[in-house]
Every structure is written in structure tokens, then in C-alpha cells.
Amino acid sequence: MFSVKAGVKAGAALGKWLRVEGAAANLKTLDLRINGRLGDEGAAAIADGLAAGGVALEQLSLGKTDAGPSAAPVLGKWLTVDGAAANLNRLDLDNHDLGDEGVAAIVNGLAAGGGALEKLYLERTKAGLKAAAALVKWLGVEDARRPA
């Protein structure tokens, strides 16, 4: 294990590599946490590469990479690619300004992609009511306000 400070260009290069069919067939974990220079553009390039390459990860950690609302729909799209979310058990997206729309896009991607997610980290993402509604729907709790 080693640490690297990847920026937008590194994110674009990684995204390009991930697009190559079979290049990341054995990749199970992609951990780019605490990479503030990656940013929204770099995170989006990586998510696009994951989707285009059909990469099925077990763990994706993009916490504290400054991904923003532009990366969220691309991450959501990757989660809907056939089989991409099937083995995903951990998704770490904390400490981002994903916003309400961004978090909702990711949760909707999780719902559409299925899978067996065990851990979802969305702390400090500026999620609001739309994201909360998407989470409630995905978790199968239709009316969280009604007492049991």
C-alpha cells in the first residue's frame, strides 16, 4: 500500500486506462481517499472509465477527493452498468459537495444497479430532502414518518 496525491490529469489517465476492456478485470478495490487535487473532473473521469470498462469493484473510496455535483451523475451511471454494483460492498463518498441532486443520483444508481452494498459513507455531502427521499425509497421504507 502506498499513498499518491493524484490530480485531475492523473484522474483522466486512470479513467482512460479503466475504459480498456479487461484492463481492470482483477481490480477489486480502488482507494483514492484524501486526494483533494483529484477534484470533480478527475472523479468524473474515473467514474466514466469504470462505466465504460464495465469494472465491477468490491470497494470504491473517493472520500475527501473534492468530487462535486458533476461527478455524481457519472458515478450513478456506473452503478447501473450491468454487473458493476453486483459485488460492491463499500462506497465511500464522504466530505464532498455532492449536494442534494448529486447524492440522489448516486442512490438512484445504487437502486437501479442492485447489488449487496454493506457500507455507504455520505457524511458531509450537503445532502437534503431529495437525497433523503431517494435513500428511503432505496432502503424500502416507503413512509418513514408513519409509526409502525
Beta strands, then each sheet from edge to edge (+ up, - down):
strand 1: 29-31
strand 2: 59-61
strand 3: 90-92
strand 4: 119-121
sheet 1: 1+ 2+ 3+ 4+
end
